[in-house]
Amino acid sequence: MVDRNPTAFLKQEYDELVSKSLDWRPRTLMSSSKPWSKVDSKKVLMLCSNNYLGLSDNPELKQAAIKAVRKFGAGSGSVRAIAGTMQLHLELEETIARFKKTEAALYYQTGFAANAGLIPQLVGEGDLVISDALNHGSIIDGVRLSKAERGIYKHADTADLARVLEEAEKKTPAPRRIMIITDGVFSMDGDIAPLPGIVAEAEKHGAMVYVDDAHGDGVLGDHGRGITDHFHLHGKVQVDMGTFSKGFGVVGGSIAGSTDLRNFALNKSRTWLLSGSAPPAVAAACIASLNLLERDDSLVKKLWENTKFFKEGLKKLGFDIGNSETPITPVMVGESEKAVALSQALFKKKVFALPIVFPMVAKDRARIRTMVTAAHSTEELEFGFKAFEECGKKLKIIS
Ligand SMILES: *Cc1c(COP(=O)(O)O)cnc(C)c1O
């Protein structure tokens, strides 16, 4: 018999990760997520949360969550399909559809659950799914669960997408259904998908368009309605998928589109059918988040003011900040070790920003990824500049 040990591999594999510096050692957040957060017992300037609008600590959202707990309890008691569909979930879905200007919407426990549950149902055997080369891991996993053929086009390159589509048409038999899937905002570089060009190519071939707007929700478009609104493509994107865990400040995934999409998705997505529904507090806070944004776009405007101010400041200091068009600002460093050293030096100076290193990005493209929020004040961002300047000079990233 093969000599098996049911547990020895755990330590071996972990030790291997440690030896390659590929293990995660997450820092501990000891306060709510806000500009000055307590992290590992230290008060630091938060520059790496996805809490773009500061909504995770917003009194209106917190109050809505508390009220929902009092009235409806701590948990939902079931999966949505059996006894866990509460009125709050339905109200949330109506609110999402109104906010996104679509016919209908469906709410999932997370964005990851939406991608993993829905993508493999939309395309299967005999179909083709075409992905941007830099799509998020949850899309990649959703695609892996599908029996469809896979195509990849060069990052944000619609000419290359056209090539993949034309090659697919030459095959016999040609694919039954085709779906093009892309991140709306790419999380490592902060660039925006060329959605108008993608829609135009899709229309030539009768292909579906699925956009994952996790970093566009609350950020792009009028009142933070997202990438579809940003490009005025209402009605042209079949699946507008998003998350409540970033700009909207809570947690949960959503898809917005036609009533047919909603009906299909809720009957087919295994992650939706077979996993408990969001607790009342979560659903209520999500509703409050969208209601606040519909009423008032001042946080979205402030986010963009801060974004512009922060990018200009880093550029003036001499940093290479890539080609980001959004509040995600990478500070390019080069080698992985140097990015790690910069992040550690920044933390000593009370600035919390994480390094993104190989294999998440190419070996010579390691960076510190910063994200400002609407909640940061000018003084706080200036505190950030000072730390970046001192650490950048010490590590010879700027002169
Ligand atoms: C964060 C993220 C997700 C996952 O969303 P959750 O709701 O946090 O599970 C999916 N897609 C993209 C592009 C993301 O950035």
Ligand as a Chemical Component Dictionary entry (heavy atoms), coordinates in Angstrom:
data_LIG
# 
_chem_comp.id                   LIG 
_chem_comp.type                 NON-POLYMER 
_chem_comp.pdbx_formal_charge   0 
_chem_comp.three_letter_code    LIG 
# 
loop_
_chem_comp_atom.comp_id 
_chem_comp_atom.atom_id 
_chem_comp_atom.alt_atom_id 
_chem_comp_atom.type_symbol 
_chem_comp_atom.charge 
_chem_comp_atom.model_Cartn_x 
_chem_comp_atom.model_Cartn_y 
_chem_comp_atom.model_Cartn_z 
_chem_comp_atom.pdbx_ordinal 
LIG C1 C1 C 0 -13.771 41.282 -4.850 1  
LIG C2 C2 C 0 -14.167 40.776 -6.154 2  
LIG C3 C3 C 0 -15.086 39.727 -6.275 3  
LIG C4 C4 C 0 -15.619 39.003 -5.074 4  
LIG O1 O1 O 0 -16.646 39.714 -4.480 5  
LIG P1 P1 P 0 -17.135 39.308 -3.008 6  
LIG O2 O2 O 0 -18.506 39.875 -2.955 7  
LIG O3 O3 O 0 -16.209 39.955 -2.034 8  
LIG O4 O4 O 0 -17.118 37.829 -2.932 9  
LIG C5 C5 C 0 -15.465 39.333 -7.526 10 
LIG N1 N1 N 0 -14.972 39.917 -8.629 11 
LIG C6 C6 C 0 -14.078 40.926 -8.570 12 
LIG C7 C7 C 0 -13.583 41.551 -9.819 13 
LIG C8 C8 C 0 -13.643 41.387 -7.329 14 
LIG O5 O5 O 0 -12.754 42.371 -7.268 15 
# 
loop_
_chem_comp_bond.comp_id 
_chem_comp_bond.atom_id_1 
_chem_comp_bond.atom_id_2 
_chem_comp_bond.value_order 
_chem_comp_bond.pdbx_ordinal 
LIG C1 C2 SING 1  
LIG C2 C3 SING 2  
LIG C2 C8 DOUB 3  
LIG C3 C4 SING 4  
LIG C3 C5 DOUB 5  
LIG C4 O1 SING 6  
LIG O1 P1 SING 7  
LIG P1 O2 DOUB 8  
LIG P1 O3 SING 9  
LIG P1 O4 SING 10 
LIG C5 N1 SING 11 
LIG N1 C6 DOUB 12 
LIG C6 C7 SING 13 
LIG C6 C8 SING 14 
LIG C8 O5 SING 15 
# 
